Amino acid sequence: MEGSRDADVIIVGAGPAGLSAGVYCARKMLRTLVISQNVGGQAAWSWEVENYLGYQLISGAELVERFRAHLENFPVKLLEGVKVNSLRLKGKLFTVSHAEGESRSPAVIVASGKVPKPLGVPGESEFRGKGVAYCATCDAPLFRGKRVAVIGGGNSALDAALQLGQLAREVCLLTLEDRLGGDEIRRRAVLDHARIKVYYRAVVLAIRGEKFVRGIDFQVDGDRRSLEVEGVFVEIGSVPSTDFLPPEVELQPEGGGGGGFQQPHHAPRALRRRRRHQRPGEADNHRRRGGCQGRPLRLFLPP
Ligand SMILES: Cc1cc2nc3c(=O)[nH]c(=O)nc-3n(C[C@H](O)[C@H](O)[C@H](O)COP(=O)(O)OP(=O)(O)OC[C@H]3O[C@@H](n4cnc5c(N)ncnc54)[C@H](O)[C@@H]3O)c2cc1C
């Protein structure tokens, strides 16, 4: 069985965490395979990335190109554009099933990050890709000269509103709260923007349309309202992308509060057994880090 391994370590995800893991595995002379739906992850959706150390401001696209160039200096095999469907322990190796087949290794690093959280209102799924969007960086140009709504009140929503503000005729930002969250610098830019209008305490009820989105219904302090818009950008946060993990991997419920989140804390039986043999302090490191975004989960077999 050992002979049939495809790599010493498989990394799921090629966002900042997966790519960093790839570089460091390669530096340890491990045969490393990265499998990912895209390169860059959320960084690729970012219009501008601020204060990534070493860059005061850099576009998401440029940062991702630099990540890619960095990785290319190392003998890391990258399966790009490939979705991982499941992961299971088979014999002494993990088997990662993906769109192009199966790959096996004795260690897996899960760096699958997050995906946008859905709003969960009528019309959302129906008009997904027909006016309902989750990535302003990707889709803002489709709404040039149009009136659009952005749902959310944190940094992602502010970022989306500012991007859309450059192209759209009007941007209606609907937040549940009675003030905007996010960074002060973004808040100020949004509030000072001539084409962005903020609706506070706005509870979205439905997205409506015919073939494409035509409007949005919402409620403010019990009063029902609607807006005619051609696009709805859902920017209410994100959820861990862990649907491919097997039931043996324990997941923590997503934490709320202050727009923060708690990524799942994964503890497969194999990892728990390994913890019992770790040096004092070492065992708790992973728990303290909580399997956070940008800090990948490691699954490995007991010795
Ligand atoms: C709009 C926006 C603006 C941001 N601005 C900043 C900023 O200015 N400064 C900053 O420091 N941070 C910023 N961030 C946050 C930063 O982008 C994230 O913290 C970072 O990308 C997390 O990295 P990650 O590798 O953990 O996960 P992700 O970036 O989520 O990457 C996960 C990777 O896993 C892949 N994947 C997931 N599931 C599967 C699967 N089943 N099969 C195969 N591949 C899979 C994805 O395709 C992706 O490549 C921003 C994020 C957003 C959305």
The ligand as a Tripos MOL2 file, in Angstrom:
@<TRIPOS>MOLECULE
LIG
   53    58     1     0     0
SMALL
NO_CHARGES

@<TRIPOS>ATOM
      1 C1        -13.2990   40.6480   -0.4800 C.3       1 LIG1
      2 C2        -12.1720   40.2350    0.4270 C.ar      1 LIG1
      3 C3        -11.1950   41.1460    0.7610 C.ar      1 LIG1
      4 C4        -10.1460   40.7630    1.6070 C.ar      1 LIG1
      5 N1         -9.1980   41.7060    1.9050 N.ar      1 LIG1
      6 C5         -8.1510   41.3540    2.6970 C.ar      1 LIG1
      7 C6         -7.1250   42.3000    3.0080 C.ar      1 LIG1
      8 O1         -7.1720   43.4550    2.5480 O.2       1 LIG1
      9 N2         -6.0960   41.8850    3.8030 N.ar      1 LIG1
     10 C7         -6.0380   40.6070    4.2940 C.ar      1 LIG1
     11 O2         -5.0690   40.2740    4.9810 O.2       1 LIG1
     12 N3         -7.0140   39.6930    4.0250 N.ar      1 LIG1
     13 C8         -8.0510   40.0340    3.2570 C.ar      1 LIG1
     14 N4         -9.0440   39.1250    3.0050 N.ar      1 LIG1
     15 C9         -8.9830   37.8120    3.6680 C.3       1 LIG1
     16 C10        -8.0130   36.8470    2.9820 C.3       1 LIG1
     17 O3         -8.2640   36.8240    1.5770 O.3       1 LIG1
     18 C11        -8.2290   35.4660    3.5940 C.3       1 LIG1
     19 O4         -7.9410   35.5380    4.9700 O.3       1 LIG1
     20 C12        -7.3170   34.4120    2.9760 C.3       1 LIG1
     21 O5         -7.5650   34.2990    1.5680 O.3       1 LIG1
     22 C13        -7.5810   33.0290    3.6360 C.3       1 LIG1
     23 O6         -6.7180   32.1120    3.0460 O.3       1 LIG1
     24 P1         -6.9760   30.5230    3.0420 P.3       1 LIG1
     25 O7         -5.9020   29.9550    2.1930 O.co2     1 LIG1
     26 O8         -7.1200   30.0390    4.4240 O.co2     1 LIG1
     27 O9         -8.4090   30.2560    2.3840 O.3       1 LIG1
     28 P2         -9.0500   30.7020    1.0020 P.3       1 LIG1
     29 O10        -8.4650   31.9700    0.5150 O.co2     1 LIG1
     30 O11       -10.5200   30.6040    1.2310 O.co2     1 LIG1
     31 O12        -8.5940   29.5350   -0.0120 O.3       1 LIG1
     32 C14        -9.1670   28.2650    0.0000 C.3       1 LIG1
     33 C15        -8.7470   27.5050   -1.2440 C.3       1 LIG1
     34 O13        -9.2620   26.1710   -1.1520 O.3       1 LIG1
     35 C16        -9.8930   25.8160   -2.3760 C.3       1 LIG1
     36 N5        -10.9390   24.8360   -2.0950 N.ar      1 LIG1
     37 C17       -11.9800   24.9310   -1.2090 C.ar      1 LIG1
     38 N6        -12.7070   23.8030   -1.2090 N.ar      1 LIG1
     39 C18       -12.1180   22.9810   -2.1200 C.ar      1 LIG1
     40 C19       -12.4160   21.6740   -2.5950 C.ar      1 LIG1
     41 N7        -13.4440   20.9610   -2.1260 N.pl3     1 LIG1
     42 N8        -11.6220   21.1390   -3.5520 N.ar      1 LIG1
     43 C20       -10.5510   21.8380   -4.0320 C.ar      1 LIG1
     44 N9        -10.2340   23.0690   -3.6290 N.ar      1 LIG1
     45 C21       -11.0030   23.6340   -2.6820 C.ar      1 LIG1
     46 C22       -10.4360   27.1360   -2.9140 C.3       1 LIG1
     47 O14       -10.6550   27.0320   -4.3270 O.3       1 LIG1
     48 C23        -9.2900   28.0760   -2.5560 C.3       1 LIG1
     49 O15        -8.2740   28.0400   -3.5270 O.3       1 LIG1
     50 C24       -10.0920   39.4580    2.1510 C.ar      1 LIG1
     51 C25       -11.0800   38.5160    1.7830 C.ar      1 LIG1
     52 C26       -12.1090   38.8940    0.9500 C.ar      1 LIG1
     53 C27       -13.1750   37.8800    0.5610 C.3       1 LIG1
@<TRIPOS>BOND
     1     1     2 1
     2     2     3 ar
     3     2    52 ar
     4     3     4 ar
     5     4     5 ar
     6     4    50 ar
     7     5     6 ar
     8     6     7 ar
     9     6    13 1
    10     7     8 2
    11     7     9 ar
    12     9    10 ar
    13    10    11 2
    14    10    12 ar
    15    12    13 ar
    16    13    14 ar
    17    14    15 1
    18    14    50 ar
    19    15    16 1
    20    16    17 1
    21    16    18 1
    22    18    19 1
    23    18    20 1
    24    20    21 1
    25    20    22 1
    26    22    23 1
    27    23    24 1
    28    24    25 2
    29    24    26 1
    30    24    27 1
    31    27    28 1
    32    28    29 2
    33    28    30 1
    34    28    31 1
    35    31    32 1
    36    32    33 1
    37    33    34 1
    38    33    48 1
    39    34    35 1
    40    35    36 1
    41    35    46 1
    42    36    37 ar
    43    36    45 ar
    44    37    38 ar
    45    38    39 ar
    46    39    40 ar
    47    39    45 ar
    48    40    41 1
    49    40    42 ar
    50    42    43 ar
    51    43    44 ar
    52    44    45 ar
    53    46    47 1
    54    46    48 1
    55    48    49 1
    56    50    51 ar
    57    51    52 ar
    58    52    53 1
@<TRIPOS>SUBSTRUCTURE
     1 LIG1         1 GROUP 0 **** ****
